[in-house]
Amino acid sequence: MTIHGAVIIEQGVTFAIVAVRPEVTRYTARLVNTRRALSRFFPNMPIILMSQDNNGTPHYYGRKDIVEFLKSIRLDQIPWKEYHIY
């Protein structure tokens, strides 16, 4: 499986951000289960899920301080890359 994400270090905090389909973030159970599954690939770091609405506006889900930081930057400022996970 290939996911699009980034590992970011900001103000001494290392966290992962992963792009997901809106269906994942629409329901709390899916959101929680997805973050739990991803935690084995991004151990010991907060995981933020990002989905985009029909207008392309990003919406972030996770730790509030990190979400607030991500809202303050442009989507193209995130160092996205593909992760191949098995």
Backbone bond lengths (Angstrom), bond angles and torsions (degrees), N, CA, C in turn:
res aa  C-N    CA-C-N  psi(-1)  N-CA   C-N-CA  omega(-1)  CA-C   N-CA-C  phi
1 M - - - 1.440 - - 1.527 107.97 -
2 T 1.300 116.48 143.68 1.456 122.70 178.01 1.523 108.86 -114.08
3 I 1.318 116.33 131.31 1.455 120.41 174.86 1.524 108.58 -122.23
4 H 1.317 115.42 154.99 1.462 121.59 176.21 1.520 106.57 -105.43
5 G 1.313 114.86 124.50 1.439 118.57 -177.88 1.508 112.02 -161.98
6 A 1.317 114.36 -171.94 1.455 120.94 179.03 1.516 108.32 -157.07
7 V 1.311 114.87 148.16 1.460 121.39 169.73 1.521 105.58 -109.44
8 I 1.313 114.91 125.52 1.460 121.11 -173.41 1.528 109.07 -125.10
9 I 1.320 115.67 140.50 1.461 121.34 171.65 1.527 106.04 -114.32
10 E 1.313 115.37 118.22 1.460 120.85 -179.37 1.522 108.39 -136.42
11 Q 1.319 116.24 123.97 1.462 123.10 179.98 1.529 111.24 51.11
12 G 1.336 115.93 42.65 1.451 121.57 176.36 1.518 115.61 79.67
13 V 1.333 117.50 2.12 1.461 121.73 179.45 1.523 108.70 -107.47
14 T 1.333 116.28 125.08 1.462 121.35 176.38 1.521 107.61 -99.64
15 F 1.332 116.08 127.06 1.457 120.21 179.96 1.515 109.82 -143.71
16 A 1.324 114.97 161.82 1.462 121.19 177.54 1.516 108.58 -111.53
17 I 1.316 115.05 144.40 1.455 121.13 172.51 1.517 106.40 -124.40
18 V 1.329 116.19 134.01 1.456 121.77 -177.45 1.527 108.70 -130.20
19 A 1.329 115.48 130.76 1.460 121.29 177.54 1.528 108.92 -82.02
20 V 1.328 115.68 130.93 1.462 121.45 179.73 1.528 109.45 -134.33
21 R 1.324 115.36 164.61 1.463 120.23 176.39 1.532 109.85 -70.27
22 P 1.329 117.41 152.39 1.473 120.03 179.81 1.528 113.56 -57.01
23 E 1.339 117.96 -29.03 1.470 119.19 179.51 1.523 111.93 -61.41
24 V 1.328 116.12 -28.49 1.469 120.05 -179.01 1.521 110.19 -69.72
25 T 1.309 117.78 -40.46 1.461 120.72 -176.31 1.522 112.84 -90.46
26 R 1.298 117.37 -6.46 1.465 121.08 -178.78 1.529 111.53 -72.53
27 Y 1.333 116.86 -29.02 1.464 121.31 -175.71 1.526 109.61 -121.62
28 T 1.311 116.42 130.27 1.460 121.60 -176.32 1.526 112.42 -56.42
29 A 1.316 117.80 -43.36 1.466 120.19 -177.82 1.526 110.96 -62.00
30 R 1.324 117.72 -42.47 1.471 120.60 178.50 1.518 110.90 -65.08
31 L 1.305 115.84 -41.52 1.458 120.88 179.97 1.530 110.42 -61.22
32 V 1.312 116.99 -48.32 1.461 122.01 -179.31 1.528 110.49 -64.16
33 N 1.325 116.98 -45.65 1.467 120.32 -179.45 1.526 111.68 -64.00
34 T 1.313 117.58 -38.01 1.464 121.07 179.15 1.523 110.24 -66.45
35 R 1.301 117.24 -45.61 1.468 119.92 178.56 1.518 110.85 -62.71
36 R 1.315 116.96 -39.04 1.472 120.64 178.63 1.531 110.31 -63.66
37 A 1.329 116.81 -44.69 1.470 120.63 -179.93 1.525 111.18 -64.04
38 L 1.318 117.10 -38.07 1.463 120.83 -178.82 1.527 112.80 -73.67
39 S 1.311 116.92 -20.05 1.466 119.65 -175.69 1.530 112.36 -63.39
40 R 1.317 117.87 -23.24 1.473 118.06 177.54 1.525 111.88 -74.51
41 F 1.327 117.35 -21.70 1.471 121.34 178.15 1.529 112.32 -93.06
42 F 1.320 115.88 -20.56 1.467 121.82 178.05 1.530 107.80 -127.97
43 P 1.341 116.91 68.03 1.464 120.10 -173.12 1.527 113.08 -67.45
44 N 1.301 114.28 146.65 1.472 122.68 173.58 1.518 114.19 59.14
45 M 1.316 116.68 30.76 1.464 118.71 175.37 1.519 109.57 -142.25
46 P 1.330 116.96 147.55 1.455 119.79 175.20 1.530 109.49 -62.33
47 I 1.327 115.70 143.51 1.464 121.04 178.36 1.521 108.03 -115.54
48 I 1.319 114.42 125.51 1.454 121.72 177.37 1.522 107.47 -107.27
49 L 1.322 116.48 130.02 1.460 119.94 175.00 1.514 108.38 -99.10
50 M 1.316 115.89 140.91 1.458 121.75 179.87 1.524 108.61 -127.40
51 S 1.316 115.34 128.58 1.459 120.42 171.30 1.519 107.21 -128.11
52 Q 1.316 115.52 160.88 1.458 120.38 -179.31 1.520 109.53 -117.59
53 D 1.331 115.67 143.01 1.453 119.54 176.57 1.524 109.71 -82.50
54 N 1.325 117.16 -176.03 1.471 121.85 -177.20 1.521 113.34 -60.39
55 N 1.325 117.14 -23.93 1.470 121.20 179.05 1.520 112.69 -89.01
56 G 1.337 116.43 -1.42 1.460 120.24 -178.56 1.518 113.96 86.11
57 T 1.324 116.74 5.23 1.461 120.76 179.52 1.523 109.18 -74.42
58 P 1.332 117.34 127.30 1.466 119.19 179.80 1.526 111.89 -77.10
59 H 1.321 115.01 145.62 1.460 122.93 174.55 1.520 106.42 -128.78
60 Y 1.334 115.68 130.70 1.452 122.01 -173.67 1.528 110.19 -111.00
61 Y 1.335 115.36 144.64 1.461 121.51 -177.94 1.516 108.69 -134.82
62 G 1.329 115.79 122.78 1.454 120.41 -179.76 1.514 110.42 154.43
63 R 1.313 115.27 -151.71 1.454 121.17 -176.69 1.527 110.81 -59.01
64 K 1.321 115.47 128.28 1.466 120.98 -169.86 1.528 114.06 -59.15
65 D 1.328 118.41 -41.22 1.463 119.40 -178.65 1.526 111.28 -65.95
66 I 1.329 116.00 -35.99 1.468 119.90 178.48 1.523 110.38 -71.87
67 V 1.323 116.41 -41.10 1.466 120.66 177.57 1.529 109.86 -58.98
68 E 1.323 117.14 -43.64 1.471 120.22 179.22 1.523 110.99 -62.34
69 F 1.322 117.23 -40.71 1.458 120.45 176.72 1.530 110.34 -61.32
70 L 1.336 117.37 -47.48 1.469 120.79 -178.08 1.522 112.14 -63.04
71 K 1.305 117.52 -33.00 1.471 120.76 177.73 1.532 111.45 -65.05
72 S 1.337 116.24 -21.90 1.462 120.05 -176.02 1.526 112.99 -88.67
73 I 1.345 117.69 -4.41 1.464 120.00 179.87 1.521 109.91 -119.87
74 R 1.323 114.75 160.72 1.468 119.99 177.63 1.526 109.89 -78.86
75 L 1.300 115.61 151.02 1.459 121.79 -179.52 1.523 111.44 -59.07
76 D 1.334 117.31 -35.35 1.469 120.17 -178.88 1.535 113.01 -76.51
77 Q 1.319 117.86 -4.14 1.463 121.35 175.33 1.531 111.77 -85.33
78 I 1.322 116.92 -12.22 1.460 121.38 179.17 1.527 108.18 -79.84
79 P 1.323 118.00 131.45 1.467 121.09 -177.44 1.544 112.03 -79.65
80 W 1.326 115.87 68.98 1.467 121.79 -176.68 1.521 111.35 -61.25
81 K 1.317 115.01 145.66 1.453 120.83 170.97 1.528 108.02 -152.41
82 E 1.321 115.76 167.14 1.444 120.41 178.10 1.529 108.94 -93.85
83 Y 1.316 115.10 134.85 1.453 121.90 174.72 1.517 107.51 -113.92
84 H 1.292 116.25 129.11 1.464 121.83 177.70 1.519 106.19 -100.68
85 I 1.329 115.64 111.55 1.462 120.11 -177.02 1.511 109.84 -117.91
86 Y 1.306 115.00 149.61 1.472 121.22 -176.80 1.507 110.94 -131.64
